[in-house]
Amino acid sequence: MWLDGGSAPPLLWQWSVILHDLAMIALTGMATVHVVLTATHPVMEGSILTNLTGWFPEEYAVSHRAKWYEQIRRRVSELGP
C-alpha cells in the first residue's frame, strides 16, 4: 500500500489510508476481546479445546448447541446400535 502511493488521486489515497487504519484498529480490538472472553469467561469453558482440536465434550454440546445436539442424537438412534 505504501509503495504504490501515486496510483490514485491524493484525496482518495488519503481517505483510503485513514479507512484502512481505522479498520485495522477495529479488527485488532475485536480479535483481542474475543480471545480474552474465550479464555476467561465461564460460559466459554471448553471453547478453547473445541477451537484447537475440533472435539468437545457432550455436556458442552448440550449447553451451547442443544438443538443441534438433539438432531444428532435422533440420527444416531435411527441408525441403531
mmCIF file of the N, C-alpha and C atoms, coordinates in Angstrom:
data_MODEL
# 
_entry.id   MODEL 
# 
loop_
_atom_site.group_PDB 
_atom_site.id 
_atom_site.type_symbol 
_atom_site.label_atom_id 
_atom_site.label_alt_id 
_atom_site.label_comp_id 
_atom_site.label_asym_id 
_atom_site.label_entity_id 
_atom_site.label_seq_id 
_atom_site.pdbx_PDB_ins_code 
_atom_site.Cartn_x 
_atom_site.Cartn_y 
_atom_site.Cartn_z 
_atom_site.occupancy 
_atom_site.B_iso_or_equiv 
_atom_site.pdbx_formal_charge 
_atom_site.auth_seq_id 
_atom_site.auth_comp_id 
_atom_site.auth_asym_id 
_atom_site.auth_atom_id 
_atom_site.pdbx_PDB_model_num 
ATOM 1   N N  . MET A 1 1  ? 0.815   -1.179  0.000  1.00 0.00 ? 1  MET A N  1 
ATOM 2   C CA . MET A 1 1  ? 0.000   0.000   0.000  1.00 0.00 ? 1  MET A CA 1 
ATOM 3   C C  . MET A 1 1  ? 0.868   1.256   0.000  1.00 0.00 ? 1  MET A C  1 
ATOM 4   N N  . TRP A 1 2  ? 1.908   1.251   0.785  1.00 0.00 ? 2  TRP A N  1 
ATOM 5   C CA . TRP A 1 2  ? 2.747   2.442   0.886  1.00 0.00 ? 2  TRP A CA 1 
ATOM 6   C C  . TRP A 1 2  ? 3.674   2.590   -0.316 1.00 0.00 ? 2  TRP A C  1 
ATOM 7   N N  . LEU A 1 3  ? 3.949   1.513   -1.007 1.00 0.00 ? 3  LEU A N  1 
ATOM 8   C CA . LEU A 1 3  ? 4.873   1.577   -2.131 1.00 0.00 ? 3  LEU A CA 1 
ATOM 9   C C  . LEU A 1 3  ? 4.214   2.087   -3.408 1.00 0.00 ? 3  LEU A C  1 
ATOM 10  N N  . ASP A 1 4  ? 2.901   2.056   -3.486 1.00 0.00 ? 4  ASP A N  1 
ATOM 11  C CA . ASP A 1 4  ? 2.208   2.447   -4.711 1.00 0.00 ? 4  ASP A CA 1 
ATOM 12  C C  . ASP A 1 4  ? 1.303   3.652   -4.460 1.00 0.00 ? 4  ASP A C  1 
ATOM 13  N N  . GLY A 1 5  ? 1.827   4.680   -3.808 1.00 0.00 ? 5  GLY A N  1 
ATOM 14  C CA . GLY A 1 5  ? 1.038   5.848   -3.415 1.00 0.00 ? 5  GLY A CA 1 
ATOM 15  C C  . GLY A 1 5  ? 0.595   6.735   -4.558 1.00 0.00 ? 5  GLY A C  1 
ATOM 16  N N  . GLY A 1 6  ? 1.181   6.650   -5.710 1.00 0.00 ? 6  GLY A N  1 
ATOM 17  C CA . GLY A 1 6  ? 0.832   7.547   -6.799 1.00 0.00 ? 6  GLY A CA 1 
ATOM 18  C C  . GLY A 1 6  ? -0.213  7.005   -7.743 1.00 0.00 ? 6  GLY A C  1 
ATOM 19  N N  . SER A 1 7  ? -0.802  5.850   -7.445 1.00 0.00 ? 7  SER A N  1 
ATOM 20  C CA . SER A 1 7  ? -1.729  5.234   -8.389 1.00 0.00 ? 7  SER A CA 1 
ATOM 21  C C  . SER A 1 7  ? -3.157  5.752   -8.250 1.00 0.00 ? 7  SER A C  1 
ATOM 22  N N  . ALA A 1 8  ? -3.454  6.561   -7.232 1.00 0.00 ? 8  ALA A N  1 
ATOM 23  C CA . ALA A 1 8  ? -4.798  7.097   -7.028 1.00 0.00 ? 8  ALA A CA 1 
ATOM 24  C C  . ALA A 1 8  ? -4.694  8.591   -6.779 1.00 0.00 ? 8  ALA A C  1 
ATOM 25  N N  . PRO A 1 9  ? -5.774  9.335   -6.991 1.00 0.00 ? 9  PRO A N  1 
ATOM 26  C CA . PRO A 1 9  ? -5.753  10.764  -6.680 1.00 0.00 ? 9  PRO A CA 1 
ATOM 27  C C  . PRO A 1 9  ? -5.446  10.972  -5.185 1.00 0.00 ? 9  PRO A C  1 
ATOM 28  N N  . PRO A 1 10 ? -4.742  12.053  -4.860 1.00 0.00 ? 10 PRO A N  1 
ATOM 29  C CA . PRO A 1 10 ? -4.301  12.258  -3.473 1.00 0.00 ? 10 PRO A CA 1 
ATOM 30  C C  . PRO A 1 10 ? -5.423  12.210  -2.429 1.00 0.00 ? 10 PRO A C  1 
ATOM 31  N N  . LEU A 1 11 ? -6.557  12.807  -2.707 1.00 0.00 ? 11 LEU A N  1 
ATOM 32  C CA . LEU A 1 11 ? -7.642  12.811  -1.728 1.00 0.00 ? 11 LEU A CA 1 
ATOM 33  C C  . LEU A 1 11 ? -8.180  11.390  -1.503 1.00 0.00 ? 11 LEU A C  1 
ATOM 34  N N  . LEU A 1 12 ? -8.370  10.650  -2.577 1.00 0.00 ? 12 LEU A N  1 
ATOM 35  C CA . LEU A 1 12 ? -8.829  9.261   -2.462 1.00 0.00 ? 12 LEU A CA 1 
ATOM 36  C C  . LEU A 1 12 ? -7.803  8.432   -1.694 1.00 0.00 ? 12 LEU A C  1 
ATOM 37  N N  . TRP A 1 13 ? -6.536  8.659   -1.987 1.00 0.00 ? 13 TRP A N  1 
ATOM 38  C CA . TRP A 1 13 ? -5.460  7.926   -1.311 1.00 0.00 ? 13 TRP A CA 1 
ATOM 39  C C  . TRP A 1 13 ? -5.470  8.220   0.192  1.00 0.00 ? 13 TRP A C  1 
ATOM 40  N N  . GLN A 1 14 ? -5.616  9.474   0.563  1.00 0.00 ? 14 GLN A N  1 
ATOM 41  C CA . GLN A 1 14 ? -5.629  9.837   1.987  1.00 0.00 ? 14 GLN A CA 1 
ATOM 42  C C  . GLN A 1 14 ? -6.796  9.174   2.712  1.00 0.00 ? 14 GLN A C  1 
ATOM 43  N N  . TRP A 1 15 ? -7.971  9.216   2.108  1.00 0.00 ? 15 TRP A N  1 
ATOM 44  C CA . TRP A 1 15 ? -9.132  8.596   2.742  1.00 0.00 ? 15 TRP A CA 1 
ATOM 45  C C  . TRP A 1 15 ? -8.986  7.078   2.824  1.00 0.00 ? 15 TRP A C  1 
ATOM 46  N N  . SER A 1 16 ? -8.405  6.476   1.809  1.00 0.00 ? 16 SER A N  1 
ATOM 47  C CA . SER A 1 16 ? -8.232  5.023   1.848  1.00 0.00 ? 16 SER A CA 1 
ATOM 48  C C  . SER A 1 16 ? -7.252  4.617   2.948  1.00 0.00 ? 16 SER A C  1 
ATOM 49  N N  . VAL A 1 17 ? -6.220  5.414   3.178  1.00 0.00 ? 17 VAL A N  1 
ATOM 50  C CA . VAL A 1 17 ? -5.274  5.130   4.256  1.00 0.00 ? 17 VAL A CA 1 
ATOM 51  C C  . VAL A 1 17 ? -5.957  5.270   5.615  1.00 0.00 ? 17 VAL A C  1 
ATOM 52  N N  . ILE A 1 18 ? -6.757  6.317   5.769  1.00 0.00 ? 18 ILE A N  1 
ATOM 53  C CA . ILE A 1 18 ? -7.469  6.526   7.035  1.00 0.00 ? 18 ILE A CA 1 
ATOM 54  C C  . ILE A 1 18 ? -8.439  5.374   7.296  1.00 0.00 ? 18 ILE A C  1 
ATOM 55  N N  . LEU A 1 19 ? -9.226  4.997   6.295  1.00 0.00 ? 19 LEU A N  1 
ATOM 56  C CA . LEU A 1 19 ? -10.175 3.895   6.458  1.00 0.00 ? 19 LEU A CA 1 
ATOM 57  C C  . LEU A 1 19 ? -9.459  2.574   6.739  1.00 0.00 ? 19 LEU A C  1 
ATOM 58  N N  . HIS A 1 20 ? -8.343  2.367   6.068  1.00 0.00 ? 20 HIS A N  1 
ATOM 59  C CA . HIS A 1 20 ? -7.551  1.165   6.294  1.00 0.00 ? 20 HIS A CA 1 
ATOM 60  C C  . HIS A 1 20 ? -7.073  1.105   7.742  1.00 0.00 ? 20 HIS A C  1 
ATOM 61  N N  . ASP A 1 21 ? -6.556  2.208   8.245  1.00 0.00 ? 21 ASP A N  1 
ATOM 62  C CA . ASP A 1 21 ? -6.057  2.241   9.619  1.00 0.00 ? 21 ASP A CA 1 
ATOM 63  C C  . ASP A 1 21 ? -7.184  2.057   10.633 1.00 0.00 ? 21 ASP A C  1 
ATOM 64  N N  . LEU A 1 22 ? -8.327  2.686   10.408 1.00 0.00 ? 22 LEU A N  1 
ATOM 65  C CA . LEU A 1 22 ? -9.463  2.518   11.314 1.00 0.00 ? 22 LEU A CA 1 
ATOM 66  C C  . LEU A 1 22 ? -9.972  1.079   11.307 1.00 0.00 ? 22 LEU A C  1 
ATOM 67  N N  . ALA A 1 23 ? -10.016 0.476   10.141 1.00 0.00 ? 23 ALA A N  1 
ATOM 68  C CA . ALA A 1 23 ? -10.450 -0.921  10.051 1.00 0.00 ? 23 ALA A CA 1 
ATOM 69  C C  . ALA A 1 23 ? -9.491  -1.838  10.798 1.00 0.00 ? 23 ALA A C  1 
ATOM 70  N N  . MET A 1 24 ? -8.199  -1.572  10.704 1.00 0.00 ? 24 MET A N  1 
ATOM 71  C CA . MET A 1 24 ? -7.214  -2.397  11.408 1.00 0.00 ? 24 MET A CA 1 
ATOM 72  C C  . MET A 1 24 ? -7.342  -2.230  12.920 1.00 0.00 ? 24 MET A C  1 
ATOM 73  N N  . ILE A 1 25 ? -7.590  -1.016  13.380 1.00 0.00 ? 25 ILE A N  1 
ATOM 74  C CA . ILE A 1 25 ? -7.775  -0.780  14.817 1.00 0.00 ? 25 ILE A CA 1 
ATOM 75  C C  . ILE A 1 25 ? -9.019  -1.535  15.310 1.00 0.00 ? 25 ILE A C  1 
ATOM 76  N N  . ALA A 1 26 ? -10.108 -1.455  14.559 1.00 0.00 ? 26 ALA A N  1 
ATOM 77  C CA . ALA A 1 26 ? -11.340 -2.154  14.948 1.00 0.00 ? 26 ALA A CA 1 
ATOM 78  C C  . ALA A 1 26 ? -11.136 -3.666  14.947 1.00 0.00 ? 26 ALA A C  1 
ATOM 79  N N  . LEU A 1 27 ? -10.491 -4.189  13.926 1.00 0.00 ? 27 LEU A N  1 
ATOM 80  C CA . LEU A 1 27 ? -10.242 -5.628  13.834 1.00 0.00 ? 27 LEU A CA 1 
ATOM 81  C C  . LEU A 1 27 ? -9.376  -6.115  14.989 1.00 0.00 ? 27 LEU A C  1 
ATOM 82  N N  . THR A 1 28 ? -8.328  -5.384  15.299 1.00 0.00 ? 28 THR A N  1 
ATOM 83  C CA . THR A 1 28 ? -7.448  -5.758  16.401 1.00 0.00 ? 28 THR A CA 1 
ATOM 84  C C  . THR A 1 28 ? -8.198  -5.738  17.724 1.00 0.00 ? 28 THR A C  1 
ATOM 85  N N  . GLY A 1 29 ? -9.016  -4.724  17.925 1.00 0.00 ? 29 GLY A N  1 
ATOM 86  C CA . GLY A 1 29 ? -9.804  -4.640  19.156 1.00 0.00 ? 29 GLY A CA 1 
ATOM 87  C C  . GLY A 1 29 ? -10.787 -5.788  19.288 1.00 0.00 ? 29 GLY A C  1 
ATOM 88  N N  . MET A 1 30 ? -11.516 -6.088  18.217 1.00 0.00 ? 30 MET A N  1 
ATOM 89  C CA . MET A 1 30 ? -12.490 -7.176  18.269 1.00 0.00 ? 30 MET A CA 1 
ATOM 90  C C  . MET A 1 30 ? -11.817 -8.532  18.471 1.00 0.00 ? 30 MET A C  1 
ATOM 91  N N  . ALA A 1 31 ? -10.704 -8.753  17.800 1.00 0.00 ? 31 ALA A N  1 
ATOM 92  C CA . ALA A 1 31 ? -9.991  -10.020 17.961 1.00 0.00 ? 31 ALA A CA 1 
ATOM 93  C C  . ALA A 1 31 ? -9.485  -10.171 19.390 1.00 0.00 ? 31 ALA A C  1 
ATOM 94  N N  . THR A 1 32 ? -8.966  -9.091  19.966 1.00 0.00 ? 32 THR A N  1 
ATOM 95  C CA . THR A 1 32 ? -8.476  -9.134  21.340 1.00 0.00 ? 32 THR A CA 1 
ATOM 96  C C  . THR A 1 32 ? -9.609  -9.457  22.312 1.00 0.00 ? 32 THR A C  1 
ATOM 97  N N  . VAL A 1 33 ? -10.747 -8.808  22.147 1.00 0.00 ? 33 VAL A N  1 
ATOM 98  C CA . VAL A 1 33 ? -11.894 -9.067  23.023 1.00 0.00 ? 33 VAL A CA 1 
ATOM 99  C C  . VAL A 1 33 ? -12.336 -10.521 22.905 1.00 0.00 ? 33 VAL A C  1 
ATOM 100 N N  . HIS A 1 34 ? -12.391 -11.058 21.690 1.00 0.00 ? 34 HIS A N  1 
ATOM 101 C CA . HIS A 1 34 ? -12.806 -12.445 21.516 1.00 0.00 ? 34 HIS A CA 1 
ATOM 102 C C  . HIS A 1 34 ? -11.840 -13.418 22.188 1.00 0.00 ? 34 HIS A C  1 
ATOM 103 N N  . VAL A 1 35 ? -10.556 -13.192 22.048 1.00 0.00 ? 35 VAL A N  1 
ATOM 104 C CA . VAL A 1 35 ? -9.575  -14.078 22.662 1.00 0.00 ? 35 VAL A CA 1 
ATOM 105 C C  . VAL A 1 35 ? -9.673  -14.017 24.179 1.00 0.00 ? 35 VAL A C  1 
ATOM 106 N N  . VAL A 1 36 ? -9.780  -12.811 24.722 1.00 0.00 ? 36 VAL A N  1 
ATOM 107 C CA . VAL A 1 36 ? -9.864  -12.661 26.180 1.00 0.00 ? 36 VAL A CA 1 
ATOM 108 C C  . VAL A 1 36 ? -11.139 -13.312 26.711 1.00 0.00 ? 36 VAL A C  1 
ATOM 109 N N  . LEU A 1 37 ? -12.272 -13.082 26.065 1.00 0.00 ? 37 LEU A N  1 
ATOM 110 C CA . LEU A 1 37 ? -13.520 -13.699 26.527 1.00 0.00 ? 37 LEU A CA 1 
ATOM 111 C C  . LEU A 1 37 ? -13.479 -15.221 26.412 1.00 0.00 ? 37 LEU A C  1 
ATOM 112 N N  . THR A 1 38 ? -12.908 -15.719 25.334 1.00 0.00 ? 38 THR A N  1 
ATOM 113 C CA . THR A 1 38 ? -12.799 -17.163 25.171 1.00 0.00 ? 38 THR A CA 1 
ATOM 114 C C  . THR A 1 38 ? -11.958 -17.778 26.283 1.00 0.00 ? 38 THR A C  1 
ATOM 115 N N  . ALA A 1 39 ? -10.905 -17.085 26.684 1.00 0.00 ? 39 ALA A N  1 
ATOM 116 C CA . ALA A 1 39 ? -10.006 -17.622 27.703 1.00 0.00 ? 39 ALA A CA 1 
ATOM 117 C C  . ALA A 1 39 ? -10.512 -17.420 29.124 1.00 0.00 ? 39 ALA A C  1 
ATOM 118 N N  . THR A 1 40 ? -11.340 -16.416 29.381 1.00 0.00 ? 40 THR A N  1 
ATOM 119 C CA . THR A 1 40 ? -11.671 -16.083 30.757 1.00 0.00 ? 40 THR A CA 1 
ATOM 120 C C  . THR A 1 40 ? -13.139 -16.201 31.131 1.00 0.00 ? 40 THR A C  1 
ATOM 121 N N  . HIS A 1 41 ? -14.041 -16.129 30.207 1.00 0.00 ? 41 HIS A N  1 
ATOM 122 C CA . HIS A 1 41 ? -15.465 -16.111 30.541 1.00 0.00 ? 41 HIS A CA 1 
ATOM 123 C C  . HIS A 1 41 ? -15.924 -17.521 30.920 1.00 0.00 ? 41 HIS A C  1 
ATOM 124 N N  . PRO A 1 42 ? -16.620 -17.665 32.041 1.00 0.00 ? 42 PRO A N  1 
ATOM 125 C CA . PRO A 1 42 ? -17.020 -19.005 32.491 1.00 0.00 ? 42 PRO A CA 1 
ATOM 126 C C  . PRO A 1 42 ? -17.972 -19.735 31.542 1.00 0.00 ? 42 PRO A C  1 
ATOM 127 N N  . VAL A 1 43 ? -18.766 -19.010 30.798 1.00 0.00 ? 43 VAL A N  1 
ATOM 128 C CA . VAL A 1 43 ? -19.691 -19.659 29.865 1.00 0.00 ? 43 VAL A CA 1 
ATOM 129 C C  . VAL A 1 43 ? -18.939 -20.301 28.700 1.00 0.00 ? 43 VAL A C  1 
ATOM 130 N N  . MET A 1 44 ? -17.761 -19.813 28.404 1.00 0.00 ? 44 MET A N  1 
ATOM 131 C CA . MET A 1 44 ? -16.996 -20.309 27.267 1.00 0.00 ? 44 MET A CA 1 
ATOM 132 C C  . MET A 1 44 ? -16.040 -21.453 27.616 1.00 0.00 ? 44 MET A C  1 
ATOM 133 N N  . GLU A 1 45 ? -16.225 -22.035 28.803 1.00 0.00 ? 45 GLU A N  1 
ATOM 134 C CA . GLU A 1 45 ? -15.362 -23.140 29.195 1.00 0.00 ? 45 GLU A CA 1 
ATOM 135 C C  . GLU A 1 45 ? -15.490 -24.264 28.163 1.00 0.00 ? 45 GLU A C  1 
ATOM 136 N N  . GLY A 1 46 ? -14.411 -24.710 27.653 1.00 0.00 ? 46 GLY A N  1 
ATOM 137 C CA . GLY A 1 46 ? -14.427 -25.756 26.640 1.00 0.00 ? 46 GLY A CA 1 
ATOM 138 C C  . GLY A 1 46 ? -14.291 -25.245 25.232 1.00 0.00 ? 46 GLY A C  1 
ATOM 139 N N  . SER A 1 47 ? -14.488 -23.964 25.018 1.00 0.00 ? 47 SER A N  1 
ATOM 140 C CA . SER A 1 47 ? -14.430 -23.464 23.645 1.00 0.00 ? 47 SER A CA 1 
ATOM 141 C C  . SER A 1 47 ? -13.000 -23.437 23.104 1.00 0.00 ? 47 SER A C  1 
ATOM 142 N N  . ILE A 1 48 ? -12.018 -23.265 23.977 1.00 0.00 ? 48 ILE A N  1 
ATOM 143 C CA . ILE A 1 48 ? -10.625 -23.298 23.506 1.00 0.00 ? 48 ILE A CA 1 
ATOM 144 C C  . ILE A 1 48 ? -10.295 -24.687 22.995 1.00 0.00 ? 48 ILE A C  1 
ATOM 145 N N  . LEU A 1 49 ? -10.689 -25.708 23.748 1.00 0.00 ? 49 LEU A N  1 
ATOM 146 C CA . LEU A 1 49 ? -10.463 -27.089 23.321 1.00 0.00 ? 49 LEU A CA 1 
ATOM 147 C C  . LEU A 1 49 ? -11.155 -27.351 21.983 1.00 0.00 ? 49 LEU A C  1 
ATOM 148 N N  . THR A 1 50 ? -12.365 -26.869 21.858 1.00 0.00 ? 50 THR A N  1 
ATOM 149 C CA . THR A 1 50 ? -13.105 -27.055 20.621 1.00 0.00 ? 50 THR A CA 1 
ATOM 150 C C  . THR A 1 50 ? -12.403 -26.388 19.441 1.00 0.00 ? 50 THR A C  1 
ATOM 151 N N  . ASN A 1 51 ? -11.916 -25.172 19.630 1.00 0.00 ? 51 ASN A N  1 
ATOM 152 C CA . ASN A 1 51 ? -11.242 -24.455 18.544 1.00 0.00 ? 51 ASN A CA 1 
ATOM 153 C C  . ASN A 1 51 ? -9.908  -25.086 18.176 1.00 0.00 ? 51 ASN A C  1 
ATOM 154 N N  . LEU A 1 52 ? -9.229  -25.650 19.139 1.00 0.00 ? 52 LEU A N  1 
ATOM 155 C CA . LEU A 1 52 ? -7.911  -26.223 18.859 1.00 0.00 ? 52 LEU A CA 1 
ATOM 156 C C  . LEU A 1 52 ? -7.984  -27.634 18.274 1.00 0.00 ? 52 LEU A C  1 
ATOM 157 N N  . THR A 1 53 ? -8.933  -28.444 18.736 1.00 0.00 ? 53 THR A N  1 
ATOM 158 C CA . THR A 1 53 ? -8.958  -29.852 18.340 1.00 0.00 ? 53 THR A CA 1 
ATOM 159 C C  . THR A 1 53 ? -10.142 -30.227 17.465 1.00 0.00 ? 53 THR A C  1 
ATOM 160 N N  . GLY A 1 54 ? -11.213 -29.439 17.498 1.00 0.00 ? 54 GLY A N  1 
ATOM 161 C CA . GLY A 1 54 ? -12.412 -29.802 16.769 1.00 0.00 ? 54 GLY A CA 1 
ATOM 162 C C  . GLY A 1 54 ? -13.290 -30.776 17.545 1.00 0.00 ? 54 GLY A C  1 
ATOM 163 N N  . TRP A 1 55 ? -12.905 -31.140 18.743 1.00 0.00 ? 55 TRP A N  1 
ATOM 164 C CA . TRP A 1 55 ? -13.651 -32.047 19.596 1.00 0.00 ? 55 TRP A CA 1 
ATOM 165 C C  . TRP A 1 55 ? -14.139 -31.304 20.816 1.00 0.00 ? 55 TRP A C  1 
ATOM 166 N N  . PHE A 1 56 ? -15.319 -31.655 21.328 1.00 0.00 ? 56 PHE A N  1 
ATOM 167 C CA . PHE A 1 56 ? -15.801 -31.049 22.560 1.00 0.00 ? 56 PHE A CA 1 
ATOM 168 C C  . PHE A 1 56 ? -16.632 -32.056 23.331 1.00 0.00 ? 56 PHE A C  1 
ATOM 169 N N  . PRO A 1 57 ? -16.701 -31.885 24.644 1.00 0.00 ? 57 PRO A N  1 
ATOM 170 C CA . PRO A 1 57 ? -17.459 -32.813 25.471 1.00 0.00 ? 57 PRO A CA 1 
ATOM 171 C C  . PRO A 1 57 ? -18.960 -32.752 25.175 1.00 0.00 ? 57 PRO A C  1 
ATOM 172 N N  . GLU A 1 58 ? -19.636 -33.831 25.474 1.00 0.00 ? 58 GLU A N  1 
ATOM 173 C CA . GLU A 1 58 ? -21.080 -33.897 25.252 1.00 0.00 ? 58 GLU A CA 1 
ATOM 174 C C  . GLU A 1 58 ? -21.815 -32.825 26.052 1.00 0.00 ? 58 GLU A C  1 
ATOM 175 N N  . GLU A 1 59 ? -21.363 -32.564 27.278 1.00 0.00 ? 59 GLU A N  1 
ATOM 176 C CA . GLU A 1 59 ? -22.000 -31.555 28.118 1.00 0.00 ? 59 GLU A CA 1 
ATOM 177 C C  . GLU A 1 59 ? -21.926 -30.171 27.467 1.00 0.00 ? 59 GLU A C  1 
ATOM 178 N N  . TYR A 1 60 ? -20.805 -29.889 26.814 1.00 0.00 ? 60 TYR A N  1 
ATOM 179 C CA . TYR A 1 60 ? -20.638 -28.605 26.130 1.00 0.00 ? 60 TYR A CA 1 
ATOM 180 C C  . TYR A 1 60 ? -21.640 -28.492 24.975 1.00 0.00 ? 60 TYR A C  1 
ATOM 181 N N  . ALA A 1 61 ? -21.820 -29.577 24.228 1.00 0.00 ? 61 ALA A N  1 
ATOM 182 C CA . ALA A 1 61 ? -22.770 -29.570 23.115 1.00 0.00 ? 61 ALA A CA 1 
ATOM 183 C C  . ALA A 1 61 ? -24.189 -29.348 23.616 1.00 0.00 ? 61 ALA A C  1 
ATOM 184 N N  . VAL A 1 62 ? -24.550 -29.996 24.721 1.00 0.00 ? 62 VAL A N  1 
ATOM 185 C CA . VAL A 1 62 ? -25.901 -29.847 25.272 1.00 0.00 ? 62 VAL A CA 1 
ATOM 186 C C  . VAL A 1 62 ? -26.138 -28.417 25.723 1.00 0.00 ? 62 VAL A C  1 
ATOM 187 N N  . SER A 1 63 ? -25.156 -27.817 26.392 1.00 0.00 ? 63 SER A N  1 
ATOM 188 C CA . SER A 1 63 ? -25.365 -26.480 26.951 1.00 0.00 ? 63 SER A CA 1 
ATOM 189 C C  . SER A 1 63 ? -25.241 -25.363 25.928 1.00 0.00 ? 63 SER A C  1 
ATOM 190 N N  . HIS A 1 64 ? -24.467 -25.566 24.861 1.00 0.00 ? 64 HIS A N  1 
ATOM 191 C CA . HIS A 1 64 ? -24.247 -24.489 23.894 1.00 0.00 ? 64 HIS A CA 1 
ATOM 192 C C  . HIS A 1 64 ? -24.986 -24.682 22.572 1.00 0.00 ? 64 HIS A C  1 
ATOM 193 N N  . ARG A 1 65 ? -25.258 -25.916 22.193 1.00 0.00 ? 65 ARG A N  1 
ATOM 194 C CA . ARG A 1 65 ? -25.902 -26.195 20.906 1.00 0.00 ? 65 ARG A CA 1 
ATOM 195 C C  . ARG A 1 65 ? -26.944 -27.293 21.077 1.00 0.00 ? 65 ARG A C  1 
ATOM 196 N N  . ALA A 1 66 ? -27.933 -27.043 21.950 1.00 0.00 ? 66 ALA A N  1 
ATOM 197 C CA . ALA A 1 66 ? -28.905 -28.065 22.310 1.00 0.00 ? 66 ALA A CA 1 
ATOM 198 C C  . ALA A 1 66 ? -29.703 -28.569 21.105 1.00 0.00 ? 66 ALA A C  1 
ATOM 199 N N  . LYS A 1 67 ? -30.140 -27.668 20.238 1.00 0.00 ? 67 LYS A N  1 
ATOM 200 C CA . LYS A 1 67 ? -30.945 -28.072 19.079 1.00 0.00 ? 67 LYS A CA 1 
ATOM 201 C C  . LYS A 1 67 ? -30.132 -28.971 18.140 1.00 0.00 ? 67 LYS A C  1 
ATOM 202 N N  . TRP A 1 68 ? -28.912 -28.601 17.851 1.00 0.00 ? 68 TRP A N  1 
ATOM 203 C CA . TRP A 1 68 ? -28.033 -29.403 17.000 1.00 0.00 ? 68 TRP A CA 1 
ATOM 204 C C  . TRP A 1 68 ? -27.760 -30.755 17.647 1.00 0.00 ? 68 TRP A C  1 
ATOM 205 N N  . TYR A 1 69 ? -27.513 -30.756 18.955 1.00 0.00 ? 69 TYR A N  1 
ATOM 206 C CA . TYR A 1 69 ? -27.224 -31.983 19.679 1.00 0.00 ? 69 TYR A CA 1 
ATOM 207 C C  . TYR A 1 69 ? -28.405 -32.954 19.584 1.00 0.00 ? 69 TYR A C  1 
ATOM 208 N N  . GLU A 1 70 ? -29.618 -32.467 19.735 1.00 0.00 ? 70 GLU A N  1 
ATOM 209 C CA . GLU A 1 70 ? -30.796 -33.329 19.643 1.00 0.00 ? 70 GLU A CA 1 
ATOM 210 C C  . GLU A 1 70 ? -30.950 -33.907 18.237 1.00 0.00 ? 70 GLU A C  1 
ATOM 211 N N  . GLN A 1 71 ? -30.656 -33.124 17.214 1.00 0.00 ? 71 GLN A N  1 
ATOM 212 C CA . GLN A 1 71 ? -30.724 -33.637 15.842 1.00 0.00 ? 71 GLN A CA 1 
ATOM 213 C C  . GLN A 1 71 ? -29.736 -34.781 15.644 1.00 0.00 ? 71 GLN A C  1 
ATOM 214 N N  . ILE A 1 72 ? -28.532 -34.611 16.161 1.00 0.00 ? 72 ILE A N  1 
ATOM 215 C CA . ILE A 1 72 ? -27.514 -35.656 16.029 1.00 0.00 ? 72 ILE A CA 1 
ATOM 216 C C  . ILE A 1 72 ? -27.936 -36.900 16.801 1.00 0.00 ? 72 ILE A C  1 
ATOM 217 N N  . ARG A 1 73 ? -28.451 -36.718 18.007 1.00 0.00 ? 73 ARG A N  1 
ATOM 218 C CA . ARG A 1 73 ? -28.895 -37.873 18.813 1.00 0.00 ? 73 ARG A CA 1 
ATOM 219 C C  . ARG A 1 73 ? -29.997 -38.635 18.093 1.00 0.00 ? 73 ARG A C  1 
ATOM 220 N N  . ARG A 1 74 ? -30.944 -37.931 17.479 1.00 0.00 ? 74 ARG A N  1 
ATOM 221 C CA . ARG A 1 74 ? -32.012 -38.593 16.746 1.00 0.00 ? 74 ARG A CA 1 
ATOM 222 C C  . ARG A 1 74 ? -31.462 -39.403 15.577 1.00 0.00 ? 74 ARG A C  1 
ATOM 223 N N  . ARG A 1 75 ? -30.523 -38.830 14.838 1.00 0.00 ? 75 ARG A N  1 
ATOM 224 C CA . ARG A 1 75 ? -29.931 -39.547 13.700 1.00 0.00 ? 75 ARG A CA 1 
ATOM 225 C C  . ARG A 1 75 ? -29.198 -40.793 14.158 1.00 0.00 ? 75 ARG A C  1 
ATOM 226 N N  . VAL A 1 76 ? -28.460 -40.668 15.237 1.00 0.00 ? 76 VAL A N  1 
ATOM 227 C CA . VAL A 1 76 ? -27.708 -41.814 15.741 1.00 0.00 ? 76 VAL A CA 1 
ATOM 228 C C  . VAL A 1 76 ? -28.668 -42.903 16.218 1.00 0.00 ? 76 VAL A C  1 
ATOM 229 N N  . SER A 1 77 ? -29.747 -42.521 16.918 1.00 0.00 ? 77 SER A N  1 
ATOM 230 C CA . SER A 1 77 ? -30.688 -43.519 17.407 1.00 0.00 ? 77 SER A CA 1 
ATOM 231 C C  . SER A 1 77 ? -31.424 -44.200 16.256 1.00 0.00 ? 77 SER A C  1 
ATOM 232 N N  . GLU A 1 78 ? -31.626 -43.504 15.149 1.00 0.00 ? 78 GLU A N  1 
ATOM 233 C CA . GLU A 1 78 ? -32.259 -44.115 13.987 1.00 0.00 ? 78 GLU A CA 1 
ATOM 234 C C  . GLU A 1 78 ? -31.364 -45.167 13.340 1.00 0.00 ? 78 GLU A C  1 
ATOM 235 N N  . LEU A 1 79 ? -30.055 -44.966 13.422 1.00 0.00 ? 79 LEU A N  1 
ATOM 236 C CA . LEU A 1 79 ? -29.122 -45.923 12.849 1.00 0.00 ? 79 LEU A CA 1 
ATOM 237 C C  . LEU A 1 79 ? -29.060 -47.213 13.646 1.00 0.00 ? 79 LEU A C  1 
ATOM 238 N N  . GLY A 1 80 ? -29.379 -47.143 14.918 1.00 0.00 ? 80 GLY A N  1 
ATOM 239 C CA . GLY A 1 80 ? -29.364 -48.330 15.762 1.00 0.00 ? 80 GLY A CA 1 
ATOM 240 C C  . GLY A 1 80 ? -28.000 -48.580 16.356 1.00 0.00 ? 80 GLY A C  1 
ATOM 241 N N  . PRO A 1 81 ? -27.862 -49.712 17.053 1.00 0.00 ? 81 PRO A N  1 
ATOM 242 C CA . PRO A 1 81 ? -26.593 -49.992 17.760 1.00 0.00 ? 81 PRO A CA 1 
ATOM 243 C C  . PRO A 1 81 ? -25.434 -50.280 16.864 1.00 0.00 ? 81 PRO A C  1 
# 
